[in-house]
Amino acid sequence: MAYKVDTWSRMCTSALEELPPLSFNVDADKGFNFSNVDVSFVCQKKNHFQVTVNAAFSNQPKFLKVNDELKRIKFFALHLHGIKLESDNSEILLEQSAVDRSKRPFKPHRIELTKIDNPIRVTIGRLHFSHTTENNMRKKGRPNPDQKYFSLVVGFHAYTSERESFPLVAHVSERIIVRASNPSNFEIDCDSLWIKGQEQDSIYFCGKVGINMDLPPEAFSVCGNIHLTGQVLNPSDERIKEKIRR
């Protein structure tokens, strides 16, 4: 989703032809899972995430139009940061981990003007939010009504000097819950997580399954009729049987 469109600057070619906003697409490749219970994307602070940006210019840019003044573009850079959903002016810093797992503040990813490929494709990995969202603890197994959220902002900026930058385009993500590194802090941390089982054609789910009920009392509970074409099988285990005859 476009973010703060009114702050975007316009570019011009060397012939001073004004260019439309560049084509811009952001994909989160790793690190986010969608929780149907929380109706939100969720990531663990200790796990890194990755984004891939695809951008394209309609023509070669040379200048920026800033308050009817032309400024020569020196280079471009990708900016990433988080915001609190309830206050988009509160910036959440991102960190980037190295191969040795040490973390440092994320710095804008520089793209030299002389090395622009059109289209541009850049992948930035090993990213982490610098802290977690607030009120992550569940209330009686249900999402906390006071749960706070972040969003991820990815922007493409033009620099006219080493310290002067102007946003050309920016996108903001849907809401995100950033949880602590220890999943045991939550009453249910693996909600709505269906994964492939160890046996072929099997599916594993962590938790209780309810059909036509939102609080199933048992591992599998159904409110309604069951149309069954096979059999209900009980396990046969000699360890729980008595008076076995051979």
Beta strands, then each sheet from edge to edge (+ up, - down):
strand 1: 10-12
strand 2: 18-19
strand 3: 23-30
strand 4: 33-35
strand 5: 40-44
strand 6: 49-56
strand 7: 63-66
strand 8: 69-72
strand 9: 75-84
strand 10: 87-92
strand 11: 94-97
strand 12: 103-105
strand 13: 109-112
strand 14: 120-129
strand 15: 150-159
strand 16: 165-172
strand 17: 176-179
strand 18: 194-196
strand 19: 203-205
strand 20: 209-211
strand 21: 220-222
sheet 1: 2+ 1- 7+ 8-
sheet 2: 3+ 6- 14+ 11- 12+
sheet 3: 4+ 5- 17-
sheet 4: 10+ 9- 13+
sheet 5: 10+ 9- 15+ 16-
sheet 6: 18+ 19-
sheet 7: 20+ 21+
end
